[in-house]
Amino acid sequence: MRDLAAKGSKKLLLNLSEVSYIDSSGIGEMVSSYTTVTNHGGQLKLLGLNKRVKDLLQITKLYTVFEVFEDEASAVRSFA
């Protein structure tokens, strides 16, 4: 994510559909990536969260920070 942001990518969509578990270091990386992308003038959005990951984001209050989408088409449209 940092490399993409540094190279000028402004619209990043992170597909988490294959992720079944995120620990505290994973949450830290997501927050760090979000901060880096935002500081470079970009947007980072999440796609395909399963119930466990969605619950974790709600418990940590990060669900209000990240834009979360169920399907790729609506996520891509949201960048327009």
C-alpha positions in Angstrom: 0.0 0.0 0.0 2.8 2.4 0.9 4.5 1.8 -2.4 1.3 2.2 -4.4 0.6 5.5 -2.6 4.1 6.7 -3.1 3.9 5.9 -6.8 0.8 8.1 -7.1 -2.1 5.6 -6.9 -5.0 7.5 -5.4 -7.9 4.9 -5.5 -7.1 1.7 -3.7 -9.5 -1.1 -3.0 -8.4 -3.8 -0.6 -10.3 -7.1 -1.2 -10.5 -9.0 2.1 -12.8 -11.7 0.9 -10.2 -14.5 1.5 -9.2 -13.2 4.9 -10.9 -15.1 7.7 -9.0 -13.5 10.7 -7.1 -10.3 11.4 -5.0 -9.9 14.5 -3.8 -6.7 16.2 -0.8 -6.3 13.9 -3.1 -6.7 10.9 -5.3 -4.0 12.2 -2.2 -1.8 12.7 -1.2 -2.3 9.1 -4.6 -1.4 7.8 -4.6 1.8 9.9 -1.1 2.6 8.8 -2.0 2.0 5.1 -5.1 4.1 5.5 -3.1 7.0 7.0 -0.4 6.7 4.3 -2.9 6.6 1.4 -4.9 9.5 2.9 -1.8 11.6 3.5 -0.9 11.2 -0.2 -4.4 12.4 -1.2 -5.8 9.1 -2.0 -8.7 6.8 -0.8 -8.5 3.3 0.7 -11.7 1.3 0.7 -12.4 -2.3 1.8 -14.3 -5.0 0.0 -15.7 -8.4 0.9 -15.4 -8.5 4.7 -16.7 -11.7 6.4 -18.7 -11.5 9.6 -15.7 -12.0 11.9 -13.7 -9.2 10.3 -16.7 -7.0 10.1 -17.4 -7.5 13.8 -13.7 -6.8 14.6 -13.9 -3.5 12.7 -17.1 -2.6 14.6 -15.6 -3.4 18.0 -12.5 -1.4 17.3 -14.7 1.5 15.9 -12.7 1.3 12.6 -15.9 0.5 10.7 -16.6 4.2 10.8 -13.1 5.0 9.4 -13.1 2.7 6.4 -15.7 2.7 3.6 -16.8 -1.0 3.3 -18.4 -2.6 0.3 -20.0 -5.9 -0.4 -19.4 -6.0 -4.1 -16.6 -4.8 -6.3 -18.8 -2.9 -8.8 -20.3 -0.6 -6.2 -16.9 -0.1 -4.6 -15.4 1.0 -7.9 -18.4 3.3 -8.6 -17.9 5.0 -5.3 -14.5 6.3 -6.4 -16.2 8.4 -9.1 
